[in-house]
Amino acid sequence: MMIHELTIKNFDDIVLKNEQPVLVDFWASWCAPCRRVAPILEDLAFDVDGMAVIGKINVDEEIELANRYQVMSIPTLMVFKNGEISEVLVGVQSKETLKLALDL
């Protein structure tokens, strides 16, 4: 399964209008903890293929989305269900914690 690169242009279609749960990672290339989360998300993406969607938002490139969701620290991971935020996790999280947040 691929991890979607989310932008202001595709966010609504991939995240808010999706019937599956969507895990969104707010990150930046200079953020060391964000780099620790990346392989966890890649592994998780294979586990949840067909059941959930994983996406990433670069906060330096998508400032409007980071502001919309009041991201103050990165990595911030948000789970969206039916277009609404169901859970917010800040910092490095385990694959198991992320699966629980997705209810999978």
Secondary structure, DSSP 8 states (H G I E B T S, - for coil): ---EE--TTTHIIIIIT-SS-EEEEEE-TT-HHHHHHHHHHHHHHHHTTTT-EEEEEETTT-HHHHHHTT--SSSEEEEEETTEEEEEEES---HHHHHHHHT-
